[in-house]
């Protein structure tokens, strides 16, 4: 079998690896945009949603799978791009603290809810009146290093083409699709929110969201935890941090805005009291979906045109698990979970 993958972000990279492992011949075409949702993302694995205190859907399956998978890819590439690190969830009020006390004792959070931290435990550099709680089985993927090292590995195993992809160049020839005079059994779109504009998948309920983050230096800020206080603060080492993120459903582009900078700095100043200096600001568009679930499967009519997309803000966490499902669908026609199958939206196409 011969497969063409459009896009080498998180989704395209993970799927390409899975297909190659199954012995499928893979070609990747990627136009190498400097700012994409994967490149800008913090790549955080968050096991429990803070304000609602709800465990991430399928956390017991997808988090161990993701960690194991990234460790395996690190071994293949002789690199380190996944970092396990606890999250410090800052309590917003005495009620929030009491709710966390009760919630952390429940069985379903066993292994995820760690130590309750007092204000004194946390220290003065992080503003907190009520303390916080450690969340375990968390961490982050250095997404830029991941893409760089995996691209190097993929170039040894398959064809990687740095070029724009035009639907006008894709043609049906017999039972296959042809692009650049090469025939493919399957074509899979992993090109983020751009898939929403394609003729094949325009019917899917994409709701692209622009997100902005800042990089900043703060030599006095502790680097032991990822901090979550409505916005995240991610330690990168050597006094460097990343903070975000914003959400906007207008002006879907990669241009940084003053309003986002103001929002992020306001949130930062509410969270830390030590000096800091913003060193960069970046923006990208997330391929989010109306029901906040990924999109896996094939077009209702064009059965060799597929999509693996819509991983959204939890992409690093759930990407490996669903990439395996998508590869099984392509190679062995094994059905994916109903809740992520594009079949759930077939009525919109019809």
Buried (B, 14 or more C-beta within 10 A) or exposed (E): EBBBBBBBBBBBBBBBBBBBEBEBBBBBBBBEBEBBBBBBBBBBBBBBBBEEBEBBBBBBEBBEBBBEBBEEBBEEBEBEBBBEBBBBBBBBEEEBBEBBEEBBEEEEBEEBBBEBBEBEEBEEBBBBEBBBBBBBBBBBBBBBBBBBBBBEBBEEBBEBBEEEBEEEEBEEEEEBBBBEEEBBBBBBBBBBBBBBEBEBBEBBBBBBBBBBBBBBBBEEBBBEBBBBBEBBBBBBEEBBBBBBBBBBEEEBEBEBBEEBBEBBBEBBEEBBBBEBEBEEBBBBBBBBBEBEBBBBBBBBEEEBBBBBBBBBBBBBBBBBBBBBBBBBBBBEEEEBEEEBBBBBBEEEBE
